[in-house]
Amino acid sequence: MSGVTESGVVGSDVVRGRSVRGRSLGRGFAWLWAAYAVSTFGTRLAFDAFPLIAVVVLDAGPAWVAALAAAGLAVGAVVAVPLGPWVEFRRKRPVMIATDLVRCAVLLSVPLAYALGRLGFAQLLVVSVVVAAADITFRAAAGSCLKALVRPSDLLRANGRFESTTWTAAMLGPPVGGAAIGLFGPVVTVAADAVSYLLSALGIRAIGGGEPRPRRTQVSRLRAGDLLEGWRYLLASPVLRPLFLNTVLVNGLIMATAPLLAVLMLGDLGFAPWQYSLAFAVPCVGGLVGARLAGPLVARFGEHRVLVVSGVLRACWPVGLVFVGPGTGGLVLVMAVEFGLITSVGVYNPVYATRRLESTPPDRVARTLSAWTVSGKLTTAALTAVWGLLAGLAGTRTAVALAGVLLLATPLLLPRRAPAPASAPAPAPAPAPAPVKPTGDG
């Protein structure tokens, strides 16, 4: 979760974090973190639930399953495009609560329709689109919420905790979800995911305190040009542009090979499903290690050096998957490569997420994060489709090799130098005391 009140003001209505390592980041952040943790675990419990339901319940073939995954991701991203500018000028916590409740409602429709014998492919597709759009909207608002809840000096620690939670859920969620499906049926994890969003909404509501309404500085209505403002800012920023292009491309290439590795390992190489799951679950420990190391590494070597080195390392590992073979040796190789990759990602992600928030003005955070996430999802969907076609034409291993080779070139897009420190503004005369007007949740 990269992810602030739009005005970016930290006042008496927000519990302030501590900049000293080991001290509390505040009650508000604790509730935000708890909300993120419960929804993330719910999502990982339901990992691959929709493809499984499509196959087991609806007898869908591979083409329909692929269409469900790609269309839900791509259409959801397109639907979310106008929501980023809209979120920018709204209070963020009500938006986050609303998107959680929307996801809860649409996901609950799946077990309900299944119980009534009315579940169809079209419903799964609609639910996928709505959940994807709500997820992008939530992330845009959550970035603003985080930036307002903690001090700038605490952003890296906060992002590190989110990163640790992500990898813990990735390690524990799918095995528990698979066991639950085996015991209770294919839709039980979807119901659990729905409940997790309800609990997340309650956690965000518990943050409490007032949240000032963001002020629009130009016009009161949403303009067509606002839809592209996030991309304009990203591409014009010398600090964010290389980070944006590198991160979107690297993530897209890594995710594009995920289904190909499933075909290679489960089909061509004959690994059992439990071995395949083990190969990708155990290395998630590396994500915890990387997230814990990010802060100390930045403190010792500086943010820019850690960002570049971890960014280079995460691009070097995937090419090793080309050499995976059958048996124990192949399984160990996959686990070693994935451990190195995930550890590098665990360091890189909180550092880049922190620089992104530090480099984005408060009145552009939601639009910037929305544009970033939409671009990432569309790129992943497009590259997944292209690499699927490539695997069909040239072979699965060749497609995996090409992705690995292209990843080796992506460090060229990383930022070449650290951003210049902001110059301190000249001190202004102290204003005359004025009465304090309280703000409400509104």
C-alpha positions as CSV (number, residue, x, y, z in Angstrom):
1,M,0.0,0.0,0.0
2,S,1.5,3.2,-1.1
3,G,-0.3,5.4,0.1
4,V,-3.0,11.0,2.9
5,T,-5.6,13.9,4.0
6,E,-5.5,15.9,0.8
7,S,-4.4,19.1,2.4
8,G,-1.5,17.3,3.9
9,V,-2.0,19.1,7.2
10,V,-1.1,17.4,10.4
11,G,-2.9,19.1,13.2
12,S,-4.5,18.4,16.6
13,D,-7.1,16.1,14.9
14,V,-4.4,13.6,14.0
15,V,-2.2,11.6,16.4
16,R,1.3,12.5,15.5
17,G,4.0,9.9,15.0
18,R,7.4,9.8,16.5
19,S,10.6,10.2,14.4
20,V,12.7,8.2,16.9
21,R,13.2,4.6,15.8
22,G,11.2,2.1,17.9
23,R,8.6,4.7,19.1
24,S,5.0,4.6,18.2
25,L,3.8,6.1,14.9
26,G,0.5,7.1,16.6
27,R,-2.9,5.7,17.1
28,G,-4.2,6.9,13.8
29,F,-1.5,5.0,11.9
30,A,-2.0,1.9,14.0
31,W,-5.7,1.8,12.9
32,L,-4.7,2.4,9.3
33,W,-2.1,-0.4,9.5
34,A,-4.6,-2.8,11.1
35,A,-7.2,-2.0,8.4
36,Y,-4.6,-2.7,5.7
37,A,-3.5,-5.9,7.4
38,V,-6.9,-7.5,7.6
39,S,-7.9,-6.6,4.1
40,T,-4.6,-7.8,2.7
41,F,-4.9,-11.1,4.5
42,G,-8.4,-11.5,3.2
43,T,-7.3,-10.8,-0.4
44,R,-4.5,-13.4,-0.1
45,L,-6.8,-16.0,1.4
46,A,-8.9,-15.6,-1.8
47,F,-5.9,-15.7,-4.1
48,D,-6.9,-17.2,-7.5
49,A,-10.4,-17.8,-6.1
50,F,-12.2,-16.5,-9.2
51,P,-10.2,-18.6,-11.7
52,L,-10.9,-21.6,-9.5
53,I,-14.6,-20.9,-9.3
54,A,-14.7,-20.4,-13.1
55,V,-13.1,-23.8,-13.7
56,V,-14.7,-25.8,-10.9
57,V,-18.2,-24.3,-10.8
58,L,-18.7,-22.9,-14.3
59,D,-16.6,-25.4,-16.3
60,A,-14.8,-22.5,-18.0
61,G,-11.8,-23.3,-20.3
62,P,-8.4,-21.7,-20.2
63,A,-9.4,-18.9,-22.7
64,W,-12.3,-17.8,-20.5
65,V,-10.2,-17.9,-17.3
66,A,-7.5,-15.8,-19.0
67,A,-10.2,-13.4,-20.3
68,L,-11.6,-13.1,-16.7
69,A,-8.2,-12.1,-15.3
70,A,-7.2,-9.7,-18.0
71,A,-10.6,-8.0,-18.5
72,G,-11.2,-7.5,-14.8
73,L,-7.8,-5.9,-14.5
74,A,-7.9,-3.7,-17.6
75,V,-11.5,-2.6,-17.5
76,G,-11.3,-1.9,-13.8
77,A,-8.3,0.3,-14.4
78,V,-10.1,2.3,-17.1
79,V,-13.1,2.7,-14.9
80,A,-10.9,4.1,-12.2
81,V,-9.3,6.8,-14.4
82,P,-11.9,9.6,-13.5
83,L,-12.0,8.5,-9.9
84,G,-8.5,9.7,-9.1
85,P,-9.2,13.4,-9.8
86,W,-12.6,13.1,-8.0
87,V,-10.9,11.6,-4.9
88,E,-8.3,14.4,-4.9
89,F,-10.9,17.0,-3.7
90,R,-12.8,14.8,-1.3
91,R,-12.0,13.8,2.3
92,K,-10.0,10.6,2.0
93,R,-11.2,8.5,4.9
94,P,-14.9,8.5,3.8
95,V,-13.7,7.5,0.3
96,M,-11.7,4.6,1.7
97,I,-14.6,3.4,3.8
98,A,-17.0,3.6,0.9
99,T,-14.6,1.6,-1.4
100,D,-14.2,-1.0,1.3
101,L,-18.0,-1.3,1.6
102,V,-18.5,-1.5,-2.1
103,R,-15.9,-4.3,-2.3
104,C,-17.6,-6.1,0.6
105,A,-21.0,-5.9,-1.1
106,V,-20.0,-7.1,-4.6
107,L,-17.9,-9.9,-3.2
108,L,-20.7,-11.1,-1.0
109,S,-22.9,-11.4,-4.1
110,V,-20.8,-14.3,-5.3
111,P,-21.5,-16.8,-2.5
112,L,-25.1,-15.6,-2.4
113,A,-25.5,-16.3,-6.1
114,Y,-23.7,-19.6,-5.7
115,A,-26.0,-20.6,-2.9
116,L,-29.1,-19.8,-5.0
117,G,-27.7,-21.6,-8.0
118,R,-27.5,-18.4,-10.1
119,L,-23.8,-17.7,-10.3
120,G,-22.6,-17.0,-13.9
121,F,-19.4,-16.0,-15.7
122,A,-20.8,-12.5,-16.4
123,Q,-21.3,-11.9,-12.6
124,L,-17.7,-12.9,-11.9
125,L,-16.5,-10.5,-14.6
126,V,-18.5,-7.6,-13.2
127,V,-17.4,-8.2,-9.7
128,S,-13.7,-8.4,-10.9
129,V,-14.1,-5.0,-12.6
130,V,-15.7,-3.3,-9.6
131,V,-13.2,-4.7,-7.2
132,A,-10.3,-3.6,-9.4
133,A,-11.7,0.0,-9.8
134,A,-12.4,0.2,-6.0
135,D,-8.9,-1.0,-5.2
136,I,-7.3,1.7,-7.3
137,T,-9.5,4.4,-5.8
138,F,-8.7,3.1,-2.3
139,R,-5.0,3.2,-2.9
140,A,-5.1,6.8,-4.2
141,A,-7.0,7.9,-1.1
142,A,-4.8,5.8,1.3
143,G,-1.6,7.5,0.1
144,S,-3.0,10.8,1.1
145,C,-4.2,9.4,4.4
146,L,-0.8,8.0,5.3
147,K,1.0,11.3,4.4
148,A,-1.3,13.2,6.8
149,L,-1.1,10.6,9.6
150,V,2.7,10.4,10.0
151,R,5.6,12.9,9.9
152,P,7.8,12.9,6.7
153,S,10.6,11.4,8.7
154,D,8.4,8.4,9.6
155,L,7.2,7.7,6.1
156,L,9.9,5.0,5.4
157,R,9.1,3.2,8.6
158,A,5.4,3.3,7.9
159,N,5.9,2.0,4.3
160,G,8.2,-0.7,5.6
161,R,5.5,-2.0,7.9
162,F,3.0,-2.1,5.1
163,E,5.6,-4.0,3.0
164,S,6.2,-6.5,5.8
165,T,2.4,-7.1,6.1
166,T,2.1,-7.6,2.3
167,W,4.7,-10.4,2.3
168,T,3.5,-12.0,5.5
169,A,0.0,-12.3,3.9
170,A,1.5,-13.6,0.7
171,M,3.3,-16.3,2.6
172,L,0.4,-17.4,4.8
173,G,-2.7,-16.5,2.9
174,P,-2.8,-18.9,-0.1
175,P,-2.0,-22.1,1.9
176,V,-4.7,-21.3,4.5
177,G,-7.1,-20.3,1.7
178,G,-6.4,-23.5,-0.2
179,A,-7.1,-25.6,2.9
180,A,-10.3,-23.6,3.5
181,I,-11.5,-24.3,-0.1
182,G,-10.7,-28.0,0.4
183,L,-12.8,-28.1,3.5
184,F,-15.7,-25.8,2.8
185,G,-15.9,-25.3,-1.0
186,P,-14.8,-22.8,-3.7
187,V,-16.6,-19.7,-2.6
188,V,-15.7,-19.6,1.1
189,T,-12.6,-17.6,0.7
190,V,-14.5,-15.0,-1.4
191,A,-16.9,-14.6,1.6
192,A,-13.9,-14.2,3.9
193,D,-12.4,-11.6,1.6
194,A,-15.7,-9.7,1.7
195,V,-15.7,-9.7,5.5
196,S,-12.1,-8.5,5.6
197,Y,-13.2,-5.3,3.7
198,L,-15.9,-4.7,6.2
199,L,-13.4,-5.0,9.1
200,S,-11.1,-2.7,7.2
201,A,-13.8,-0.1,6.9
202,L,-14.4,-0.3,10.7
203,G,-10.6,0.1,11.3
204,I,-10.5,3.3,9.1
205,R,-13.5,4.7,10.9
206,A,-11.8,4.1,14.2
207,I,-8.9,6.5,13.2
208,G,-11.2,9.2,14.4
209,G,-10.5,12.9,14.6
210,G,-11.4,15.6,12.1
211,E,-10.2,15.6,8.5
212,P,-10.2,19.0,6.8
213,R,-12.0,19.3,3.4
214,P,-9.4,19.7,0.6
215,R,-9.7,23.1,-1.1
216,R,-9.7,23.3,-4.9
217,T,-7.5,26.3,-5.9
218,Q,-8.8,26.9,-9.4
219,V,-12.4,25.8,-10.4
220,S,-15.0,24.0,-8.4
221,R,-16.0,21.4,-11.0
222,L,-14.1,18.5,-12.2
223,R,-12.6,19.3,-15.7
224,A,-11.7,16.9,-18.5
225,G,-8.1,18.0,-18.2
226,D,-8.0,16.7,-14.6
227,L,-8.3,13.1,-15.8
228,L,-4.7,13.4,-17.2
229,E,-3.2,15.6,-14.5
230,G,-1.6,12.7,-12.7
231,W,0.2,11.5,-15.8
232,R,1.2,15.0,-16.7
233,Y,2.8,15.5,-13.3
234,L,4.5,12.1,-13.3
235,L,6.0,12.6,-16.8
236,A,7.1,16.2,-16.1
237,S,8.8,15.5,-12.8
238,P,12.5,14.7,-13.2
239,V,12.4,12.9,-9.8
240,L,9.3,10.7,-10.4
241,R,9.4,10.1,-14.2
242,P,12.3,7.6,-14.2
243,L,11.0,5.9,-11.0
244,F,7.5,5.6,-12.6
245,L,8.7,4.2,-15.9
246,N,11.1,1.7,-14.3
247,T,8.7,0.5,-11.6
248,V,5.7,0.0,-14.0
249,L,7.9,-1.8,-16.6
250,V,9.7,-4.1,-14.1
251,N,6.5,-5.1,-12.3
252,G,4.7,-5.7,-15.6
253,L,7.5,-8.0,-16.9
254,I,7.7,-9.9,-13.7
255,M,3.9,-10.5,-13.5
256,A,3.7,-11.4,-17.2
257,T,5.8,-14.5,-16.6
258,A,3.8,-15.7,-13.6
259,P,1.2,-17.7,-15.6
260,L,4.0,-19.0,-17.9
261,L,5.9,-20.3,-14.9
262,A,2.8,-22.1,-13.7
263,V,2.5,-23.8,-17.1
264,L,6.2,-24.6,-17.2
265,M,6.4,-26.1,-13.7
266,L,3.0,-27.8,-13.4
267,G,2.9,-29.0,-17.0
268,D,6.3,-29.4,-18.7
269,L,8.3,-30.2,-15.6
270,G,5.7,-32.2,-13.7
271,F,5.8,-30.5,-10.3
272,A,2.9,-31.2,-8.0
273,P,0.6,-28.3,-7.1
274,W,1.9,-28.4,-3.5
275,Q,5.5,-28.1,-4.7
276,Y,4.6,-25.2,-7.0
277,S,2.9,-23.4,-4.0
278,L,5.8,-24.1,-1.8
279,A,8.3,-22.7,-4.4
280,F,6.6,-19.3,-4.2
281,A,5.4,-19.2,-0.6
282,V,8.6,-19.9,1.3
283,P,10.6,-17.1,-0.5
284,C,8.1,-14.6,0.8
285,V,10.3,-14.6,3.9
286,G,12.7,-12.5,1.9
287,G,10.1,-9.8,1.6
288,L,10.0,-9.6,5.4
289,V,13.8,-9.5,5.6
290,G,14.0,-6.8,2.9
291,A,11.3,-4.6,4.5
292,R,13.1,-4.8,7.9
293,L,16.4,-3.9,6.2
294,A,15.1,-0.9,4.3
295,G,15.2,1.6,7.1
296,P,18.7,0.6,8.5
297,L,20.2,0.5,5.0
298,V,18.8,4.0,4.2
299,A,20.1,5.3,7.5
300,R,23.6,4.0,6.7
301,F,24.0,4.4,2.9
302,G,21.4,7.0,2.0
303,E,18.0,6.8,0.3
304,H,19.3,7.2,-3.3
305,R,22.0,4.5,-3.1
306,V,19.6,2.0,-1.6
307,L,17.0,2.8,-4.1
308,V,19.3,2.2,-7.1
309,V,21.1,-0.8,-5.8
310,S,17.9,-2.6,-4.8
311,G,16.3,-1.6,-8.1
312,V,19.2,-3.1,-10.0
313,L,19.2,-6.3,-7.9
314,R,15.5,-7.0,-8.4
315,A,16.0,-6.9,-12.2
316,C,18.9,-9.4,-12.1
317,W,17.2,-12.4,-10.5
318,P,14.3,-13.4,-12.9
319,V,16.6,-14.5,-15.8
320,G,17.7,-17.4,-13.6
321,L,14.3,-19.0,-13.9
322,V,15.2,-19.9,-17.5
323,F,17.4,-22.7,-16.1
324,V,14.8,-24.4,-13.9
325,G,14.6,-28.1,-14.4
326,P,12.6,-31.0,-13.0
327,G,13.1,-32.6,-9.5
328,T,14.5,-31.2,-6.3
329,G,17.2,-29.2,-8.0
330,G,14.7,-27.3,-10.1
331,L,12.6,-26.6,-7.0
332,V,15.5,-25.3,-5.0
333,L,16.6,-23.1,-8.0
334,V,13.1,-21.5,-8.2
335,M,13.1,-20.9,-4.4
336,A,16.6,-19.3,-4.5
337,V,15.8,-17.0,-7.4
338,E,12.4,-16.0,-5.9
339,F,14.0,-15.4,-2.5
340,G,16.6,-13.1,-4.0
341,L,14.0,-11.3,-6.1
342,I,11.5,-10.8,-3.3
343,T,14.2,-9.7,-0.8
344,S,15.3,-7.0,-3.3
345,V,11.7,-6.0,-3.9
346,G,11.2,-5.9,-0.1
347,V,13.9,-3.3,0.2
348,Y,13.0,-1.3,-2.9
349,N,9.3,-1.0,-2.5
350,P,9.1,1.0,0.8
351,V,12.0,3.3,-0.3
352,Y,10.4,4.1,-3.7
353,A,7.0,4.5,-2.1
354,T,8.5,7.0,0.4
355,R,10.3,9.0,-2.3
356,R,7.0,9.1,-4.3
357,L,5.1,10.6,-1.4
358,E,7.9,13.0,-0.5
359,S,8.1,14.3,-4.1
360,T,4.4,14.8,-4.6
361,P,2.6,17.9,-3.4
362,P,-0.4,17.3,-1.1
363,D,-2.9,18.6,-3.7
364,R,-1.7,16.0,-6.3
365,V,-1.2,12.9,-4.3
366,A,-4.5,11.1,-5.1
367,R,-4.3,11.9,-8.9
368,T,-0.6,10.9,-9.0
369,L,-1.1,7.6,-7.2
370,S,-4.2,6.8,-9.2
371,A,-2.4,7.4,-12.5
372,W,0.5,5.3,-11.3
373,T,-1.7,2.4,-10.3
374,V,-3.8,2.5,-13.5
375,S,-0.7,2.5,-15.6
376,G,0.7,-0.4,-13.7
377,K,-2.4,-2.5,-14.0
378,L,-2.9,-1.7,-17.7
379,T,0.8,-2.5,-18.4
380,T,0.6,-5.8,-16.6
381,A,-2.5,-6.8,-18.4
382,A,-1.0,-5.9,-21.8
383,L,2.3,-7.6,-21.2
384,T,0.6,-10.7,-19.8
385,A,-1.4,-11.0,-23.0
386,V,1.6,-10.4,-25.2
387,W,3.8,-12.9,-23.4
388,G,1.0,-15.5,-23.6
389,L,1.0,-15.1,-27.3
390,L,4.8,-15.2,-27.4
391,A,4.8,-18.4,-25.4
392,G,2.4,-20.0,-27.9
393,L,4.6,-19.0,-30.8
394,A,8.1,-19.5,-29.5
395,G,7.7,-21.7,-26.4
396,T,7.2,-21.1,-22.7
397,R,10.9,-21.2,-21.7
398,T,11.8,-18.8,-24.6
399,A,9.2,-16.3,-23.4
400,V,10.5,-16.5,-19.8
401,A,14.0,-16.0,-21.1
402,L,13.1,-12.9,-23.1
403,A,11.4,-11.3,-20.1
404,G,14.5,-12.0,-18.0
405,V,16.8,-10.4,-20.6
406,L,14.6,-7.3,-21.0
407,L,14.5,-6.9,-17.2
408,L,18.3,-6.7,-17.2
409,A,18.0,-3.5,-19.2
410,T,15.4,-1.8,-17.0
411,P,18.0,-0.4,-14.5
412,L,18.8,2.1,-17.3
413,L,15.5,3.8,-16.4
414,L,16.4,4.2,-12.7
415,P,17.1,7.7,-11.4
416,R,20.7,8.6,-12.0
417,R,21.1,11.1,-9.2
418,A,19.4,11.9,-5.9
419,P,16.8,14.7,-5.9
420,A,18.1,18.1,-4.9
421,P,17.2,19.0,-1.3
422,A,14.4,21.5,-1.0
423,S,15.7,25.0,-0.1
424,A,14.5,26.3,3.2
425,P,12.0,29.2,2.8
426,A,12.8,32.6,4.2
427,P,11.2,33.1,7.6
428,A,8.0,35.0,7.4
429,P,6.8,37.5,10.0
430,A,4.7,35.9,12.7
431,P,1.0,36.5,12.1
432,A,-1.3,38.1,14.6
433,P,-3.0,35.5,16.9
434,A,-6.4,34.4,15.6
435,P,-9.2,32.3,17.0
436,V,-8.9,28.6,16.1
437,K,-11.9,27.3,14.2
438,P,-12.5,23.6,14.8
439,T,-13.1,21.3,11.8
440,G,-15.4,18.3,11.8
441,D,-15.6,15.1,9.8
442,G,-18.2,16.4,7.4
